[in-house]
Every structure is written in structure tokens, then in C-alpha cells.
Amino acid sequence: MERPDAIQQIRDACRDIARLMMKIHPAIPHLADKETQDDCYPILHRITVELESLKKRIGKLERSDDSSIL
């Protein structure tokens, strides 16, 4: 697999994960257990932060590849 293909695969997977995460967040209140809910929100936040960090790192790598063409 070439680097551009790997970048696109990671980008696609991040997009899919983000879509699935949007289904988790609204379901949490329906658990009807405050302790579990209070535990889940920070976990979801950490996952989101890490996913965004991955996307930024991949974007930075892709931009560095583009600048080497010039």
C-alpha cells in the first residue's frame, strides 16, 4: 500500500468512527444510571480528542508530502 492510500484509508476510518460516535452520545442518557453516564461522557470526550489528534497528524503528513512536490 502506498502512503496516499494509507492516508485515505485512515481518513475514511476516522470519518466512520466519528459517525458511530454520534450515535453513542445521544444514547447515554437513556442508560438511566447517573454514575455510568458520568463515567461515559469523559471517555467519549477522550476518544474524540484522540481521533482528532490522529486526523491532524495524518493531515500534517499529507501536507508535508504535497510540499515536497514543489
C-alpha positions in Angstrom: 0.0 0.0 0.0 1.3 3.4 -0.9 1.3 6.3 1.5 -1.6 8.2 -0.1 -3.7 5.1 0.0 -2.9 4.6 3.7 -3.7 8.2 4.4 -7.1 7.8 2.7 -7.8 4.6 4.5 -7.1 6.2 7.8 -9.1 9.2 6.9 -12.1 7.1 5.9 -11.9 5.0 9.1 -11.8 8.2 11.2 -14.9 9.5 9.4 -16.7 6.2 10.0 -15.7 6.2 13.7 -16.9 9.8 14.1 -20.3 8.9 12.6 -20.7 6.0 15.0 -19.6 8.2 17.9 -22.5 10.5 17.1 -24.9 7.6 17.8 -23.4 6.8 21.2 -23.6 10.2 22.7 -27.4 10.7 22.5 -28.0 7.1 23.8 -26.2 7.7 27.1 -29.0 9.5 28.9 -31.2 6.5 28.2 -29.0 4.3 30.3 -30.8 5.8 33.3 -27.8 5.4 35.5 -26.1 8.6 36.6 -22.9 7.0 37.7 -22.5 5.2 34.4 -23.5 8.3 32.4 -21.0 10.4 34.3 -18.3 7.9 33.5 -19.1 7.6 29.8 -19.0 11.3 28.9 -15.3 11.9 29.7 -14.5 8.6 28.0 -16.3 9.7 24.8 -14.5 13.1 25.0 -11.1 11.4 25.3 -11.9 9.2 22.3 -13.0 12.2 20.3 -9.8 14.1 21.2 -7.6 11.2 20.2 -9.5 10.8 16.9 -9.0 14.4 16.1 -5.3 14.2 17.0 -4.9 11.3 14.6 -6.7 13.2 11.8 -4.4 16.3 12.4 -1.3 14.1 12.3 -2.3 12.5 9.1 -3.2 15.9 7.6 0.2 17.2 8.6 1.9 14.2 6.9 -0.1 14.7 3.8 0.7 18.4 3.6 4.4 17.7 4.0 4.1 15.2 1.1 2.4 17.9 -1.0 5.1 20.5 -0.3 7.9 18.1 -1.4 6.3 18.1 -4.9 7.1 21.8 -5.3 
